[in-house]
Amino acid sequence: MSAHLDAKALSRLTAEIERDIDAGSYDGVHLILARHGEIALNAVIGQAERATSRPLEHDAVFRILSLTKAFTNTLALMAIGEGRLALSTRVVDVIPEFLGTDRFRAVRKDRINLGHLLTHRSGMPATPDPGLGPDRFGVLADVIEALCSVDAVNEPGTDLNYSPSVNHALMGEMVRRVYGYDSFRQLAHDRLFAPLGMDSTRFGLPRKWAGRAVPLKVYVPEDGWLSPDDIECLNTCISEDAELPWVGAVSTAQDVFAFAEMLRRGGEHSGEQLIAPAVLDHATRLQTGDMVNDLYAGIAQTRGWETPPGNFGLGFSLSGTGTHPSFFGPFTSPRTYGNYGAGSSLFWVDPERNMTLVFLSAGVMDEGDNVARFQKISTMAVAAAL
């Protein structure tokens, strides 16, 4: 093949996905795999919703959960390159009220900076609820107000614990304020989505896209780290006006591919440099040393797996080296980077092989099962490289 990918290996990959769907692991998927920017596989397999036998379409709009964080990370990296923020910029330098009223109790919050947020080392609680109930998740101003009363639980910089919500809520508000926008949603559209031609991507789900939207259906145990309600409530929370910088974006596989390809090209799109090459190069290098990610270390322990290192750059998860289970598998190049959403979504860029993978699934899996699924998919994808 002209993309230097083995056709038989790609056929094995799609057949394996079909077997997983037939087994009930998830409902459907839109997968894009490319090399050197040339798409070799653009496959829509299965259903948007198994219970209703609704087919999955090529223009399906997915609630991409924490893959959302990739967009917020990118806006922060853009702001760094433009001199509006620095890794050393403290949250309180931009959001002074974040310190709260009891400054003695909040002394650790005074030291949390943008670098801590991007590397999941802020010391803030690792919770899917940023301090208030789901009925107010979509109002970023309310979320920030609630976080002013939430204290850090660890010294910033000393603990790597994947943050489902708090870090990126703060990051989104920091970026909004330094750019002087009234809404984070409009900032993301003007500065990122519109320049990339991501016409089916927004923070919040526009009413006119409701018929294209894939519902969040969760196949996880009630006693898991996230319950079905923790995720399925987002079917309602991600409304047209919602601003959730951590989990509230909707997108298509084609749009996520356009975003990932911009990263593969060093931050460039159609002659415009959206992210400074020096900033992106640093962001896709290991920033967390040999620190362990507490969340995934816990998952590994329950399954008898080798404990994985955290392997974070600035906002991006990295492949690294070793035989531990991981989203990108052990055979992507060590500097492969990307992001993922709970039990469902993934993209990665392998800079050594010039490969890009996008995988958006209908149906949210248990996170341990999801790691195993993506390790398999990533390995089979990279095994196709000639």
N, C-alpha and C positions, 0 to 999 in steps of 0.2 A: 504493500500500500504506500501511497505517496507520503502519508504522515508517518511512515516508518513504524507502523503498528501491525501486528500479526492478526489477520482476519479470523483465523481459527480461534485464537485466544479471545478475541472480542466476542465471538459466538459462544464460547464457553462462559464468558462473563454474563451475557444476557440470559443464557439458559439457567445459570445458577440463581440469578435474581428471580426468574420465573418460578423456579422450585421453591424459593423462600416465600414468595407470594402465595403460591398454591398451598403451602404448609400453614398459611395464616399468620406468618410473622409480621407482615404489614400488608397494606391494601394495594399500593401501587407506587410507582417511581417515575420521575423524569430524570434521566441520566445523560450527561454530556461529557465526552472524553475527547480531548484534542492534544495534538502535538505540534509544536512550532506555529501555534495559532490556527491550525487546520483541523476542523472537526472530523473525527473518524467515526464517532458513534454518537448519535442523537436519538435516544430510545425512550419512548413512553410505553410503560409496561403496567398492566393491572388496572386498578380502579381508583377513582377519587374517594369512593366510599363503598366498602364491601357490603354493608347492611342494605343499601338501596340499589346495588349493582350499577351505580352511576359511573360511566366511563371517565377515565383520566384523559384530558385533552392536552395538546401541545401548548396551549396558551393558559394552562391552569395557573392560578395565583395561589401560592402557598403562604401560610403563616410560618415564617422561617425560624421562629423562636430565637435561641441565642446566636444563631448566625447573624442576627441583627447587629450584634456587637461589632462585627467586622466593619460595618458602615460607620458606627460611632467612633471606633478606633481610627478609621481613616480620616474623619473630620478633625480629630485631635492631632494626627500626624500632619495634616495640611496646615493647621494652625501653628504647629511648632515650626515648620519650614518657613512660614510667613512672619515669624517673630511675635506672634500674638500670645503664645504660650511657650513654656519650657518644661522639660521633665521635672525641674526643680520647683515649678510653680505650685505653691500650696493651694489646696482647696479654699482655705480661708482668705487667700489673696484675691480670689475672684468671687467667692460666696462667703462673705465675712460672717453672716448669720449662722453658718454651719457649725460654728463653735458652740452655739447654744448659750444658755444663761448661766450655767454652773461651770465656770472656767476651770475650777479646780478639778472637777470630775472629768472634764473634757480635754485634759492636757495632751493626751496622745493624739487627739483629732487635730490639734494645732500643727502637727508635723506631717500629716498625710499630704503627699504631693501627687502630681499627675503621673510621674513614673511609678509610684506605688499602685495607682489605679490601673494603669495599663498592664502591669505584671501581676495583678491579683494579690498584692502584698500590702494592702491598705490597713489591714487589721480590723476592718469593719465586719460586722456579722455576715456570715455566708448564708443568706436566707433568700427565698424567692419572693418574700413580701418586704418591700422597702419601707416598712414602718406604718402601713395603713392597709385597709381592706381592699379587695379587688374592685369594688365599685368606684374607687378613686385612683386606681392605678394609672389611668390615662391622662390625668391632669398633672403635668410635670411640676408645676408650682406647688401643688399640694404634696407631692412626693418629697420635694426638697424641704418644704416646711417640716414634714414629719421627720426627715433625717437629721434635722437640727437637734432633735431630742434623743437621737440614738447615739450611744457611746461606742467607741472602739473597744474591741475585746482582746486585741493583741497589739503589741508595739509595732508601729508601721515599719515594714521592711524585714521583719523577722520571721514571717510565716506566710507560706504560699497556700492559699485556700480559694479555689475557684468561686468567684462571686456571681451568683445568678442575677443579681439586680442592683445592689447598692452602688458599686463602683461606676457602672455605666450610667446610672441616673445622674450621679455627680458629674461625670465627665461630659455628658450631654449638656447639662446646665452650664458648665464652665465654657464650653465651646459656644453655646448660644450667646452668653453674655459678652465674650470677647469679640464676637462678630457683630454684636449689636442688633440681633434679630429679635422680633417679637415672639417668634415660635421656633422651636427646634425643628419641627416638621418642615417648615418652609426653608430653613437653612439647609437641611439635607437635600431637599429638592433642588435648590438653586446652585449649591456648591458641588454636589456629587451626582445625583441621579440625572438631572438634565444634561450636564456636560457629557455623560457617558451614554446618553440615549436610552436610559433605563425607564422607558415609558410605562412599564407595568410594575413599578416599585414605589412604595410610599411608606412613611410611618403613619399607621392607621389604614384601615381598609375602606376605600371609597365605596359609597353605596352602589355606584354604577358597575362595580366589579363583583358584586355579591354573587352573581350567577357563575362566575369563573372561580370562586374561592373554594379551596379544598378544606373541608371541615377538619378540625383537630379531633381525632378519635384516638384515645389512649388505651394501650394494651399493657398496663403495668399493674403490679399488685397494690392493694390499698395501703399496705404497710411499708412501701418503698420510700426512698429519700424524697421523691416527689409523688404525690397522690394523683389519681386521675383528675380530681377537682382542681388541683394546682395548675394543671395545664389546660383542661377543657374550659375553664372559666375564661380563657383568653379568646374563645370564640365570640364572647360578648364584649370583653374588655377592649379588644383591638377594633374599636369603632372608627368611623371616619375622622373624628377629631382627636383621637387618642395620640399621645406622645409618650412612648415608652422606649427610651434609647437603649434599653437592655434586651428587649424581647418583642418589640411592637412593630417590626417591619413586615411587609408583605412583598412578595416578589415572584418572579418566574425563573425557571432554570436558565432561560436564555439571558435574562438580565443579570443573574448572578454570574453567568459565564462572562458577560461583558465586563463586569467588575473585576473578576479574577484575571482576565486577560490584561486589563490595565495594570494590575500588579505584576504579572509576568513580564510585561514590557518595561518594568522599572518605573511605574507611575505615570506613564505617558499614554495619551489617547488622542488620536487624530491630530497630532502635532502639538497638543497642549500638555504641559507637564503638571499633572494634578498633585502629585506628591513628589517632593524633592528626592532625587536619586539617593543622596547621602542619608536622608532621613529613613527612606524605605530600606536601604541596605542595613542600617543599624537596627531597624525594627524587626528584621527577619534574622537576626543573630541572637543567640542564647543570652538572656539577661538574668536568669534565675539560678545559674550555677547548678549544683547538685541538689537543690531544694526539692522536696517531694510535694506534690499537690495533694493536700489532705483529702479532698473529695474522692479522687480516683485511687488514692492509696487505700481508702476504706473499701471501695468497690473491689479492688484487687484482693484485699484480704479476705473478704467474704467468699470469693471464688477460688481461693487457693492459688492465685496468680502471683508472679514476681511483682514486687512493688515498682511502679514506674516512676522515673523522675518527672518533675513538673514540666520541664522543657518549654518555657515561655519566652518569646521575644517581647516586643512592645505591642501587646494586644493580640499577637498571632501565636497560635500553638505551633510548635516545631516538631519535626519527626525525631531528630536526634539519632542515637545509636542504641543498640541493645536488642534483646530478644523478648522484652516484656510486651504484653498486649497493648496496642495503641490504635488510635483512629486511622493513622496513616500507614500502619503496618511497618514491619522491620526492613522492607526492601525498597522503599522510597529513599531518595538521597537524604543525608542528615539535615540539610537545610530546607527540606520541604516544609512549607508553612501553609496555614489556612485557619479556618474556624468551623465550628459545628453548632448545631442546635439540639436540644435534648431529644434523644431517641429518634431523630428524624432527618436532619439536614447536615450537609457537609460540602465544603469545597477545599481543594488544596492545589498548590502550585509546586511542582518539582522543578526547581531552576536548573538543576544539572541535566535533566532529560528534556527540558522545555515542554513539560506535560501539564495539562490542566484538567482537573476532575470536578464536576458538579453533580451532586446527588441530592435531590429533594424527594422525600417519600411521604406518601399519605399513610397515616397510621404511626403513632408514636410508641416506640418500643421501650422496654426496661433498659436503663442506661448501661448495665453490664452486657446485656444482649446486644445493645447498639454498638459498644466498643468491639465486640467479637464480630458483628456483622460488617462494620466498616474496615476492620483489619483484613477480613477476607476480601471485600470488594476492592480495597486499595491495592492489596497484593496481586489480585488477578488483573487489575488495570495496569499496574506497572510491569507485570510479567508479559504484557503484550508488546512492550517496547523492543524494537529490533536494533 
